Amino acid sequence: MPPRNENAAAHLPLSAAVLHVLLALADEERHGYGIMLEIERRTQGSFRPGSGTLYGTIQRLLASRLIEESGERPDPQLDDARRRYYRLTALGRRVLEAEVKRLQQLVGVARIKNLLPRSVTP
């Protein structure tokens, strides 16, 4: 298990696929297909990871301990027992938060350079 104080910044910058997977898991546990659907929904279809990209990313995130398999399962009658559910680890949350801060700083620079309006609403 990695030390509690592992430096989140050492994992930065995140690739688009990694960032989207971590964001998909930020609010709830999901299985692979659920992650894919959440990414497509949140990006309005502009980012659609293929299954190879998605599952390769999940494997790398598991290996780096940014996510973990969840032992909790939804009602077995409503779910396929073969599905694996994933959730952020504490390190994964710290890495995601560090990346969001990094991106906020970049947006600030873009605003200073008049590349973005001063106020952008999501």
Phi and psi in radians as a Rosetta constraint file:
Dihedral C 1 N 2 CA 2 C 2 CIRCULARHARMONIC -1.230 0.35
Dihedral N 2 CA 2 C 2 N 3 CIRCULARHARMONIC 2.707 0.35
Dihedral C 2 N 3 CA 3 C 3 CIRCULARHARMONIC -1.103 0.35
Dihedral N 3 CA 3 C 3 N 4 CIRCULARHARMONIC 2.591 0.35
Dihedral C 3 N 4 CA 4 C 4 CIRCULARHARMONIC -1.000 0.35
Dihedral N 4 CA 4 C 4 N 5 CIRCULARHARMONIC -0.565 0.35
Dihedral C 4 N 5 CA 5 C 5 CIRCULARHARMONIC -1.667 0.35
Dihedral N 5 CA 5 C 5 N 6 CIRCULARHARMONIC 0.342 0.35
Dihedral C 5 N 6 CA 6 C 6 CIRCULARHARMONIC -0.941 0.35
Dihedral N 6 CA 6 C 6 N 7 CIRCULARHARMONIC 2.363 0.35
Dihedral C 6 N 7 CA 7 C 7 CIRCULARHARMONIC -1.234 0.35
Dihedral N 7 CA 7 C 7 N 8 CIRCULARHARMONIC 1.958 0.35
Dihedral C 7 N 8 CA 8 C 8 CIRCULARHARMONIC -1.096 0.35
Dihedral N 8 CA 8 C 8 N 9 CIRCULARHARMONIC -0.619 0.35
Dihedral C 8 N 9 CA 9 C 9 CIRCULARHARMONIC -1.087 0.35
Dihedral N 9 CA 9 C 9 N 10 CIRCULARHARMONIC -0.400 0.35
Dihedral C 9 N 10 CA 10 C 10 CIRCULARHARMONIC -1.131 0.35
Dihedral N 10 CA 10 C 10 N 11 CIRCULARHARMONIC -0.315 0.35
Dihedral C 10 N 11 CA 11 C 11 CIRCULARHARMONIC -1.621 0.35
Dihedral N 11 CA 11 C 11 N 12 CIRCULARHARMONIC -0.055 0.35
Dihedral C 11 N 12 CA 12 C 12 CIRCULARHARMONIC -1.666 0.35
Dihedral N 12 CA 12 C 12 N 13 CIRCULARHARMONIC 2.713 0.35
Dihedral C 12 N 13 CA 13 C 13 CIRCULARHARMONIC -1.371 0.35
Dihedral N 13 CA 13 C 13 N 14 CIRCULARHARMONIC 2.736 0.35
Dihedral C 13 N 14 CA 14 C 14 CIRCULARHARMONIC -1.561 0.35
Dihedral N 14 CA 14 C 14 N 15 CIRCULARHARMONIC 2.551 0.35
Dihedral C 14 N 15 CA 15 C 15 CIRCULARHARMONIC -1.239 0.35
Dihedral N 15 CA 15 C 15 N 16 CIRCULARHARMONIC 2.842 0.35
Dihedral C 15 N 16 CA 16 C 16 CIRCULARHARMONIC -1.020 0.35
Dihedral N 16 CA 16 C 16 N 17 CIRCULARHARMONIC -0.762 0.35
Dihedral C 16 N 17 CA 17 C 17 CIRCULARHARMONIC -1.090 0.35
Dihedral N 17 CA 17 C 17 N 18 CIRCULARHARMONIC -0.780 0.35
Dihedral C 17 N 18 CA 18 C 18 CIRCULARHARMONIC -1.113 0.35
Dihedral N 18 CA 18 C 18 N 19 CIRCULARHARMONIC -0.798 0.35
Dihedral C 18 N 19 CA 19 C 19 CIRCULARHARMONIC -1.025 0.35
Dihedral N 19 CA 19 C 19 N 20 CIRCULARHARMONIC -0.799 0.35
Dihedral C 19 N 20 CA 20 C 20 CIRCULARHARMONIC -1.140 0.35
Dihedral N 20 CA 20 C 20 N 21 CIRCULARHARMONIC -0.681 0.35
Dihedral C 20 N 21 CA 21 C 21 CIRCULARHARMONIC -1.149 0.35
Dihedral N 21 CA 21 C 21 N 22 CIRCULARHARMONIC -0.793 0.35
Dihedral C 21 N 22 CA 22 C 22 CIRCULARHARMONIC -1.097 0.35
Dihedral N 22 CA 22 C 22 N 23 CIRCULARHARMONIC -0.713 0.35
Dihedral C 22 N 23 CA 23 C 23 CIRCULARHARMONIC -1.096 0.35
Dihedral N 23 CA 23 C 23 N 24 CIRCULARHARMONIC -0.669 0.35
Dihedral C 23 N 24 CA 24 C 24 CIRCULARHARMONIC -1.124 0.35
Dihedral N 24 CA 24 C 24 N 25 CIRCULARHARMONIC -0.495 0.35
Dihedral C 24 N 25 CA 25 C 25 CIRCULARHARMONIC -1.674 0.35
Dihedral N 25 CA 25 C 25 N 26 CIRCULARHARMONIC -0.017 0.35
Dihedral C 25 N 26 CA 26 C 26 CIRCULARHARMONIC -1.154 0.35
Dihedral N 26 CA 26 C 26 N 27 CIRCULARHARMONIC -0.505 0.35
Dihedral C 26 N 27 CA 27 C 27 CIRCULARHARMONIC -1.929 0.35
Dihedral N 27 CA 27 C 27 N 28 CIRCULARHARMONIC -0.274 0.35
Dihedral C 27 N 28 CA 28 C 28 CIRCULARHARMONIC -2.903 0.35
Dihedral N 28 CA 28 C 28 N 29 CIRCULARHARMONIC 2.812 0.35
Dihedral C 28 N 29 CA 29 C 29 CIRCULARHARMONIC -1.279 0.35
Dihedral N 29 CA 29 C 29 N 30 CIRCULARHARMONIC 2.532 0.35
Dihedral C 29 N 30 CA 30 C 30 CIRCULARHARMONIC -2.553 0.35
Dihedral N 30 CA 30 C 30 N 31 CIRCULARHARMONIC 2.718 0.35
Dihedral C 30 N 31 CA 31 C 31 CIRCULARHARMONIC -1.567 0.35
Dihedral N 31 CA 31 C 31 N 32 CIRCULARHARMONIC 2.983 0.35
Dihedral C 31 N 32 CA 32 C 32 CIRCULARHARMONIC -0.921 0.35
Dihedral N 32 CA 32 C 32 N 33 CIRCULARHARMONIC -0.871 0.35
Dihedral C 32 N 33 CA 33 C 33 CIRCULARHARMONIC -1.138 0.35
Dihedral N 33 CA 33 C 33 N 34 CIRCULARHARMONIC -0.627 0.35
Dihedral C 33 N 34 CA 34 C 34 CIRCULARHARMONIC -1.121 0.35
Dihedral N 34 CA 34 C 34 N 35 CIRCULARHARMONIC -0.636 0.35
Dihedral C 34 N 35 CA 35 C 35 CIRCULARHARMONIC -1.101 0.35
Dihedral N 35 CA 35 C 35 N 36 CIRCULARHARMONIC -0.815 0.35
Dihedral C 35 N 36 CA 36 C 36 CIRCULARHARMONIC -1.035 0.35
Dihedral N 36 CA 36 C 36 N 37 CIRCULARHARMONIC -0.780 0.35
Dihedral C 36 N 37 CA 37 C 37 CIRCULARHARMONIC -1.124 0.35
Dihedral N 37 CA 37 C 37 N 38 CIRCULARHARMONIC -0.691 0.35
Dihedral C 37 N 38 CA 38 C 38 CIRCULARHARMONIC -1.134 0.35
Dihedral N 38 CA 38 C 38 N 39 CIRCULARHARMONIC -0.726 0.35
Dihedral C 38 N 39 CA 39 C 39 CIRCULARHARMONIC -1.097 0.35
Dihedral N 39 CA 39 C 39 N 40 CIRCULARHARMONIC -0.827 0.35
Dihedral C 39 N 40 CA 40 C 40 CIRCULARHARMONIC -1.096 0.35
Dihedral N 40 CA 40 C 40 N 41 CIRCULARHARMONIC -0.705 0.35
Dihedral C 40 N 41 CA 41 C 41 CIRCULARHARMONIC -1.139 0.35
Dihedral N 41 CA 41 C 41 N 42 CIRCULARHARMONIC -0.848 0.35
Dihedral C 41 N 42 CA 42 C 42 CIRCULARHARMONIC -1.174 0.35
Dihedral N 42 CA 42 C 42 N 43 CIRCULARHARMONIC -0.556 0.35
Dihedral C 42 N 43 CA 43 C 43 CIRCULARHARMONIC -1.668 0.35
Dihedral N 43 CA 43 C 43 N 44 CIRCULARHARMONIC 0.108 0.35
Dihedral C 43 N 44 CA 44 C 44 CIRCULARHARMONIC 0.937 0.35
Dihedral N 44 CA 44 C 44 N 45 CIRCULARHARMONIC 0.657 0.35
Dihedral C 44 N 45 CA 45 C 45 CIRCULARHARMONIC 1.418 0.35
Dihedral N 45 CA 45 C 45 N 46 CIRCULARHARMONIC 0.028 0.35
Dihedral C 45 N 46 CA 46 C 46 CIRCULARHARMONIC -1.340 0.35
Dihedral N 46 CA 46 C 46 N 47 CIRCULARHARMONIC -0.326 0.35
Dihedral C 46 N 47 CA 47 C 47 CIRCULARHARMONIC -2.226 0.35
Dihedral N 47 CA 47 C 47 N 48 CIRCULARHARMONIC 1.989 0.35
Dihedral C 47 N 48 CA 48 C 48 CIRCULARHARMONIC -2.222 0.35
Dihedral N 48 CA 48 C 48 N 49 CIRCULARHARMONIC 1.646 0.35
Dihedral C 48 N 49 CA 49 C 49 CIRCULARHARMONIC -1.211 0.35
Dihedral N 49 CA 49 C 49 N 50 CIRCULARHARMONIC 2.347 0.35
Dihedral C 49 N 50 CA 50 C 50 CIRCULARHARMONIC -1.224 0.35
Dihedral N 50 CA 50 C 50 N 51 CIRCULARHARMONIC 2.891 0.35
Dihedral C 50 N 51 CA 51 C 51 CIRCULARHARMONIC -1.113 0.35
Dihedral N 51 CA 51 C 51 N 52 CIRCULARHARMONIC -0.624 0.35
Dihedral C 51 N 52 CA 52 C 52 CIRCULARHARMONIC -1.118 0.35
Dihedral N 52 CA 52 C 52 N 53 CIRCULARHARMONIC -0.773 0.35
Dihedral C 52 N 53 CA 53 C 53 CIRCULARHARMONIC -1.115 0.35
Dihedral N 53 CA 53 C 53 N 54 CIRCULARHARMONIC -0.810 0.35
Dihedral C 53 N 54 CA 54 C 54 CIRCULARHARMONIC -1.076 0.35
Dihedral N 54 CA 54 C 54 N 55 CIRCULARHARMONIC -0.920 0.35
Dihedral C 54 N 55 CA 55 C 55 CIRCULARHARMONIC -1.268 0.35
Dihedral N 55 CA 55 C 55 N 56 CIRCULARHARMONIC -0.517 0.35
Dihedral C 55 N 56 CA 56 C 56 CIRCULARHARMONIC -1.136 0.35
Dihedral N 56 CA 56 C 56 N 57 CIRCULARHARMONIC -0.727 0.35
Dihedral C 56 N 57 CA 57 C 57 CIRCULARHARMONIC -1.115 0.35
Dihedral N 57 CA 57 C 57 N 58 CIRCULARHARMONIC -0.770 0.35
Dihedral C 57 N 58 CA 58 C 58 CIRCULARHARMONIC -1.032 0.35
Dihedral N 58 CA 58 C 58 N 59 CIRCULARHARMONIC -0.761 0.35
Dihedral C 58 N 59 CA 59 C 59 CIRCULARHARMONIC -1.103 0.35
Dihedral N 59 CA 59 C 59 N 60 CIRCULARHARMONIC -0.719 0.35
Dihedral C 59 N 60 CA 60 C 60 CIRCULARHARMONIC -1.162 0.35
Dihedral N 60 CA 60 C 60 N 61 CIRCULARHARMONIC -0.665 0.35
Dihedral C 60 N 61 CA 61 C 61 CIRCULARHARMONIC -1.179 0.35
Dihedral N 61 CA 61 C 61 N 62 CIRCULARHARMONIC -0.649 0.35
Dihedral C 61 N 62 CA 62 C 62 CIRCULARHARMONIC -1.118 0.35
Dihedral N 62 CA 62 C 62 N 63 CIRCULARHARMONIC -0.786 0.35
Dihedral C 62 N 63 CA 63 C 63 CIRCULARHARMONIC -1.119 0.35
Dihedral N 63 CA 63 C 63 N 64 CIRCULARHARMONIC -0.608 0.35
Dihedral C 63 N 64 CA 64 C 64 CIRCULARHARMONIC -1.569 0.35
Dihedral N 64 CA 64 C 64 N 65 CIRCULARHARMONIC 0.057 0.35
Dihedral C 64 N 65 CA 65 C 65 CIRCULARHARMONIC 1.101 0.35
Dihedral N 65 CA 65 C 65 N 66 CIRCULARHARMONIC 0.549 0.35
Dihedral C 65 N 66 CA 66 C 66 CIRCULARHARMONIC -1.533 0.35
Dihedral N 66 CA 66 C 66 N 67 CIRCULARHARMONIC -0.413 0.35
Dihedral C 66 N 67 CA 67 C 67 CIRCULARHARMONIC -2.326 0.35
Dihedral N 67 CA 67 C 67 N 68 CIRCULARHARMONIC 2.899 0.35
Dihedral C 67 N 68 CA 68 C 68 CIRCULARHARMONIC -2.532 0.35
Dihedral N 68 CA 68 C 68 N 69 CIRCULARHARMONIC 2.777 0.35
Dihedral C 68 N 69 CA 69 C 69 CIRCULARHARMONIC -1.270 0.35
Dihedral N 69 CA 69 C 69 N 70 CIRCULARHARMONIC 2.463 0.35
Dihedral C 69 N 70 CA 70 C 70 CIRCULARHARMONIC -1.584 0.35
Dihedral N 70 CA 70 C 70 N 71 CIRCULARHARMONIC 2.415 0.35
Dihedral C 70 N 71 CA 71 C 71 CIRCULARHARMONIC -1.446 0.35
Dihedral N 71 CA 71 C 71 N 72 CIRCULARHARMONIC -0.243 0.35
Dihedral C 71 N 72 CA 72 C 72 CIRCULARHARMONIC -1.450 0.35
Dihedral N 72 CA 72 C 72 N 73 CIRCULARHARMONIC 2.510 0.35
Dihedral C 72 N 73 CA 73 C 73 CIRCULARHARMONIC -2.287 0.35
Dihedral N 73 CA 73 C 73 N 74 CIRCULARHARMONIC 2.576 0.35
Dihedral C 73 N 74 CA 74 C 74 CIRCULARHARMONIC -1.200 0.35
Dihedral N 74 CA 74 C 74 N 75 CIRCULARHARMONIC 3.109 0.35
Dihedral C 74 N 75 CA 75 C 75 CIRCULARHARMONIC -0.879 0.35
Dihedral N 75 CA 75 C 75 N 76 CIRCULARHARMONIC 2.131 0.35
Dihedral C 75 N 76 CA 76 C 76 CIRCULARHARMONIC -0.983 0.35
Dihedral N 76 CA 76 C 76 N 77 CIRCULARHARMONIC -0.502 0.35
Dihedral C 76 N 77 CA 77 C 77 CIRCULARHARMONIC -1.271 0.35
Dihedral N 77 CA 77 C 77 N 78 CIRCULARHARMONIC -0.329 0.35
Dihedral C 77 N 78 CA 78 C 78 CIRCULARHARMONIC -1.809 0.35
Dihedral N 78 CA 78 C 78 N 79 CIRCULARHARMONIC 0.035 0.35
Dihedral C 78 N 79 CA 79 C 79 CIRCULARHARMONIC -2.428 0.35
Dihedral N 79 CA 79 C 79 N 80 CIRCULARHARMONIC 2.682 0.35
Dihedral C 79 N 80 CA 80 C 80 CIRCULARHARMONIC -1.485 0.35
Dihedral N 80 CA 80 C 80 N 81 CIRCULARHARMONIC 2.156 0.35
Dihedral C 80 N 81 CA 81 C 81 CIRCULARHARMONIC -1.092 0.35
Dihedral N 81 CA 81 C 81 N 82 CIRCULARHARMONIC -0.330 0.35
Dihedral C 81 N 82 CA 82 C 82 CIRCULARHARMONIC -1.365 0.35
Dihedral N 82 CA 82 C 82 N 83 CIRCULARHARMONIC -0.294 0.35
Dihedral C 82 N 83 CA 83 C 83 CIRCULARHARMONIC -1.183 0.35
Dihedral N 83 CA 83 C 83 N 84 CIRCULARHARMONIC 2.454 0.35
Dihedral C 83 N 84 CA 84 C 84 CIRCULARHARMONIC -1.882 0.35
Dihedral N 84 CA 84 C 84 N 85 CIRCULARHARMONIC 2.330 0.35
Dihedral C 84 N 85 CA 85 C 85 CIRCULARHARMONIC -1.819 0.35
Dihedral N 85 CA 85 C 85 N 86 CIRCULARHARMONIC 2.535 0.35
Dihedral C 85 N 86 CA 86 C 86 CIRCULARHARMONIC -2.177 0.35
Dihedral N 86 CA 86 C 86 N 87 CIRCULARHARMONIC 2.686 0.35
Dihedral C 86 N 87 CA 87 C 87 CIRCULARHARMONIC -2.543 0.35
Dihedral N 87 CA 87 C 87 N 88 CIRCULARHARMONIC 2.761 0.35
Dihedral C 87 N 88 CA 88 C 88 CIRCULARHARMONIC -1.197 0.35
Dihedral N 88 CA 88 C 88 N 89 CIRCULARHARMONIC 2.536 0.35
Dihedral C 88 N 89 CA 89 C 89 CIRCULARHARMONIC -1.575 0.35
Dihedral N 89 CA 89 C 89 N 90 CIRCULARHARMONIC 3.020 0.35
Dihedral C 89 N 90 CA 90 C 90 CIRCULARHARMONIC -1.060 0.35
Dihedral N 90 CA 90 C 90 N 91 CIRCULARHARMONIC -0.715 0.35
Dihedral C 90 N 91 CA 91 C 91 CIRCULARHARMONIC -1.101 0.35
Dihedral N 91 CA 91 C 91 N 92 CIRCULARHARMONIC -0.755 0.35
Dihedral C 91 N 92 CA 92 C 92 CIRCULARHARMONIC -1.026 0.35
Dihedral N 92 CA 92 C 92 N 93 CIRCULARHARMONIC -0.704 0.35
Dihedral C 92 N 93 CA 93 C 93 CIRCULARHARMONIC -1.151 0.35
Dihedral N 93 CA 93 C 93 N 94 CIRCULARHARMONIC -0.733 0.35
Dihedral C 93 N 94 CA 94 C 94 CIRCULARHARMONIC -1.120 0.35
Dihedral N 94 CA 94 C 94 N 95 CIRCULARHARMONIC -0.699 0.35
Dihedral C 94 N 95 CA 95 C 95 CIRCULARHARMONIC -1.134 0.35
Dihedral N 95 CA 95 C 95 N 96 CIRCULARHARMONIC -0.772 0.35
Dihedral C 95 N 96 CA 96 C 96 CIRCULARHARMONIC -1.073 0.35
Dihedral N 96 CA 96 C 96 N 97 CIRCULARHARMONIC -0.783 0.35
Dihedral C 96 N 97 CA 97 C 97 CIRCULARHARMONIC -1.094 0.35
Dihedral N 97 CA 97 C 97 N 98 CIRCULARHARMONIC -0.703 0.35
Dihedral C 97 N 98 CA 98 C 98 CIRCULARHARMONIC -1.135 0.35
Dihedral N 98 CA 98 C 98 N 99 CIRCULARHARMONIC -0.684 0.35
Dihedral C 98 N 99 CA 99 C 99 CIRCULARHARMONIC -1.179 0.35
Dihedral N 99 CA 99 C 99 N 100 CIRCULARHARMONIC -0.706 0.35
Dihedral C 99 N 100 CA 100 C 100 CIRCULARHARMONIC -1.082 0.35
Dihedral N 100 CA 100 C 100 N 101 CIRCULARHARMONIC -0.738 0.35
Dihedral C 100 N 101 CA 101 C 101 CIRCULARHARMONIC -1.085 0.35
Dihedral N 101 CA 101 C 101 N 102 CIRCULARHARMONIC -0.739 0.35
Dihedral C 101 N 102 CA 102 C 102 CIRCULARHARMONIC -1.061 0.35
Dihedral N 102 CA 102 C 102 N 103 CIRCULARHARMONIC -0.757 0.35
Dihedral C 102 N 103 CA 103 C 103 CIRCULARHARMONIC -1.197 0.35
Dihedral N 103 CA 103 C 103 N 104 CIRCULARHARMONIC -0.626 0.35
Dihedral C 103 N 104 CA 104 C 104 CIRCULARHARMONIC -1.059 0.35
Dihedral N 104 CA 104 C 104 N 105 CIRCULARHARMONIC -0.719 0.35
Dihedral C 104 N 105 CA 105 C 105 CIRCULARHARMONIC -1.109 0.35
Dihedral N 105 CA 105 C 105 N 106 CIRCULARHARMONIC -0.691 0.35
Dihedral C 105 N 106 CA 106 C 106 CIRCULARHARMONIC -1.132 0.35
Dihedral N 106 CA 106 C 106 N 107 CIRCULARHARMONIC -0.704 0.35
Dihedral C 106 N 107 CA 107 C 107 CIRCULARHARMONIC -1.105 0.35
Dihedral N 107 CA 107 C 107 N 108 CIRCULARHARMONIC -0.683 0.35
Dihedral C 107 N 108 CA 108 C 108 CIRCULARHARMONIC -1.044 0.35
Dihedral N 108 CA 108 C 108 N 109 CIRCULARHARMONIC -0.751 0.35
Dihedral C 108 N 109 CA 109 C 109 CIRCULARHARMONIC -1.117 0.35
Dihedral N 109 CA 109 C 109 N 110 CIRCULARHARMONIC -0.747 0.35
Dihedral C 109 N 110 CA 110 C 110 CIRCULARHARMONIC -1.058 0.35
Dihedral N 110 CA 110 C 110 N 111 CIRCULARHARMONIC -0.669 0.35
Dihedral C 110 N 111 CA 111 C 111 CIRCULARHARMONIC -1.153 0.35
Dihedral N 111 CA 111 C 111 N 112 CIRCULARHARMONIC -0.769 0.35
Dihedral C 111 N 112 CA 112 C 112 CIRCULARHARMONIC -1.029 0.35
Dihedral N 112 CA 112 C 112 N 113 CIRCULARHARMONIC -0.632 0.35
Dihedral C 112 N 113 CA 113 C 113 CIRCULARHARMONIC -1.531 0.35
Dihedral N 113 CA 113 C 113 N 114 CIRCULARHARMONIC 0.219 0.35
Dihedral C 113 N 114 CA 114 C 114 CIRCULARHARMONIC 1.020 0.35
Dihedral N 114 CA 114 C 114 N 115 CIRCULARHARMONIC 0.592 0.35
Dihedral C 114 N 115 CA 115 C 115 CIRCULARHARMONIC -1.609 0.35
Dihedral N 115 CA 115 C 115 N 116 CIRCULARHARMONIC -0.257 0.35
Dihedral C 115 N 116 CA 116 C 116 CIRCULARHARMONIC -2.383 0.35
Dihedral N 116 CA 116 C 116 N 117 CIRCULARHARMONIC 2.665 0.35
Dihedral C 116 N 117 CA 117 C 117 CIRCULARHARMONIC -1.110 0.35
Dihedral N 117 CA 117 C 117 N 118 CIRCULARHARMONIC 2.749 0.35
Dihedral C 117 N 118 CA 118 C 118 CIRCULARHARMONIC -1.052 0.35
Dihedral N 118 CA 118 C 118 N 119 CIRCULARHARMONIC -0.600 0.35
Dihedral C 118 N 119 CA 119 C 119 CIRCULARHARMONIC -2.209 0.35
Dihedral N 119 CA 119 C 119 N 120 CIRCULARHARMONIC 2.069 0.35
Dihedral C 119 N 120 CA 120 C 120 CIRCULARHARMONIC -2.028 0.35
Dihedral N 120 CA 120 C 120 N 121 CIRCULARHARMONIC 2.181 0.35
Dihedral C 120 N 121 CA 121 C 121 CIRCULARHARMONIC -1.765 0.35
Dihedral N 121 CA 121 C 121 N 122 CIRCULARHARMONIC 2.392 0.35
